[in-house]
Amino acid sequence: MASTDSPLKNFTRHFIKDVAAWLLQRTVLAAKELTTELASEPLYADLLFELTLDDGQDVLLHLEFQGRSSKPSMALTLKSTK
């Protein structure tokens, strides 16, 4: 995954509103990249964005990129804070 990790992150950063709209099936009005250092542990996320959706709702989008051989593998999880 190392050879594709940086290009995927760069692509996602550049087109985050489109990527987020595709993933969430919602119009995204704004997106701001946040720090990826997670405070609870010395742990880093791949990408973290604050999004504003078409209804004015602000949500967090956390993306992790993994290859087929990544261990342990991660499941796709969609969580709402409502």
C-alpha positions as CSV (number, residue, x, y, z in Angstrom):
1,M,0.0,0.0,0.0
2,A,3.0,2.3,0.5
3,S,3.3,3.0,-3.2
4,T,-0.3,4.1,-3.5
5,D,-0.8,5.7,-0.1
6,S,0.5,9.2,-0.8
7,P,-1.1,9.5,-4.3
8,L,-4.5,8.4,-2.8
9,K,-4.2,10.9,0.0
10,N,-3.1,13.7,-2.4
11,F,-6.0,12.9,-4.8
12,T,-8.5,12.9,-1.9
13,R,-7.2,16.1,-0.4
14,H,-7.5,17.8,-3.8
15,F,-11.0,16.5,-4.6
16,I,-12.4,16.1,-1.1
17,K,-15.8,17.7,-1.7
18,D,-16.4,15.3,-4.7
19,V,-15.0,12.2,-2.8
20,A,-17.1,13.0,0.3
21,A,-20.2,13.6,-1.8
22,W,-19.7,10.2,-3.6
23,L,-19.1,8.4,-0.3
24,L,-22.0,10.0,1.6
25,Q,-24.4,10.4,-1.4
26,R,-24.9,14.0,-0.3
27,T,-24.0,17.4,-1.6
28,V,-21.0,18.8,0.3
29,L,-20.9,22.6,0.6
30,A,-17.5,22.9,2.3
31,A,-14.6,20.8,3.5
32,K,-11.7,21.6,5.8
33,E,-8.9,19.2,6.5
34,L,-8.2,18.7,10.2
35,T,-5.1,17.5,12.1
36,T,-4.8,13.8,12.0
37,E,-3.2,13.4,15.4
38,L,-5.7,11.8,17.7
39,A,-5.5,13.1,21.2
40,S,-6.5,10.0,23.1
41,E,-3.4,8.1,22.1
42,P,-0.2,8.8,20.1
43,L,-2.1,7.7,17.0
44,Y,-2.5,9.2,13.6
45,A,-5.4,8.9,11.2
46,D,-4.8,9.0,7.4
47,L,-7.2,11.8,6.6
48,L,-9.7,13.7,8.7
49,F,-12.1,16.4,7.3
50,E,-14.8,18.6,8.7
51,L,-17.6,18.8,6.1
52,T,-20.7,21.0,5.8
53,L,-23.5,19.2,4.1
54,D,-26.2,20.7,1.9
55,D,-28.6,20.9,4.9
56,G,-26.1,22.9,6.9
57,Q,-25.1,19.9,9.1
58,D,-21.4,19.7,10.1
59,V,-19.9,16.2,10.1
60,L,-16.5,14.6,10.4
61,L,-15.2,12.3,7.7
62,H,-12.3,10.0,8.7
63,L,-10.6,8.1,5.9
64,E,-8.1,5.3,6.3
65,F,-6.4,3.8,3.2
66,Q,-5.5,0.1,3.4
67,G,-4.2,-2.4,0.9
68,R,-5.5,-5.9,0.4
69,S,-2.7,-7.3,2.6
70,S,-3.1,-4.8,5.5
71,K,-3.4,-6.5,8.8
72,P,-5.6,-6.2,10.7
73,S,-8.1,-5.2,8.0
74,M,-10.7,-2.6,8.7
75,A,-14.4,-2.8,8.0
76,L,-16.3,0.0,6.3
77,T,-18.2,1.9,9.1
78,L,-20.6,4.7,8.7
79,K,-21.6,6.4,12.0
80,S,-23.8,9.3,12.7
81,T,-23.5,11.5,15.7
82,K,-27.3,12.2,15.7
